[in-house]
Amino acid sequence: MQVFALYLGFSLVLLLGAAELERRAIVARRLGPNGRAMLIALVVSAVSSLFVVVAAGVSGGWIFMLHVLGGAILYHALMGIFLVHGLQEVSARVAGHGMS
């Protein structure tokens, strides 16, 4: 369980850091990133979670592994949705101020 908690902490820092990089690029009106940092952070986090799932299977059995896998899938889906939605709001706000 401690491995899972450490993974979630590192994943949260990685995803929120990528969202902040994207937010700063949007506010500065840079066209280069275009969500690449967020996509790479989600992929790295999801692939890393597979190692945690395997560790859960070894230490806790199949049922625990399936619970951890389901939780990891749900976690990444929700984080992706909420962070991208937030970035879209920032982008809309920046675009709205540019028109005024």
Salt bridges, closest charged atoms under 4 A:
GLU20 OE2 - ARG23 NH2 2.70
GLU20 OE2 - ARG24 NE 2.93
GLU89 OE2 - HIS85 NE2 2.85
